Amino acid sequence: MSRDQEKDNLQSSTLAALLKDRQPKRGRPSHPISRQNVYIALTPAQKQILKQLAAILPETISRADVPDLVITALTARLEGLHRAVADRTRTIPEGVTDLESLYLLWDLPLPGKDEDAAWTSIRVSPQQVLDLGRAHGTLNAAFGATRSQTFVLGMALLIQSLEDHPPDPSLTTLESVRQQILHNYL
């Protein structure tokens, strides 16, 4: 036997190799795609809205998947906004001068004051982290919006999307619900 074969054989008999297939007993259950923490400030009412959104969605979509869908709705609406002004040098229409006018443009209820907002962590997929960063960058450059304000805007957009187009009961995966949201907005 060569040295490499002996080394592989020795490594396969170690305790780590024996415990490799064993499931972890504690902590968060594993998710097909590892998620990343994003810190935002939410009020208790906004946290309740996240729970309510999870109840509206199909049973296979858990509460942990709701932030991904919030960011998907936000990204889709911003992409539609970019497409609307694609032939100009702007990324946001001329009449939209602040974040409140963006709410009014999309027929969303204006957000309340977030005096009692507390920092919390949401876990989102890596692609959604990038999409939230892009959306936050756009809204921050245009209006000085924070990441929390950007996420709350996405929550309002997801609520509007679910009210206007209730989720199809046949949708069972996160990706299929995400595709329905994209189809509704784009």
Beta strands, then each sheet from edge to edge (+ up, - down):
strand 1: 36-42
strand 2: 118-124
sheet 1: 1+ 2-
end
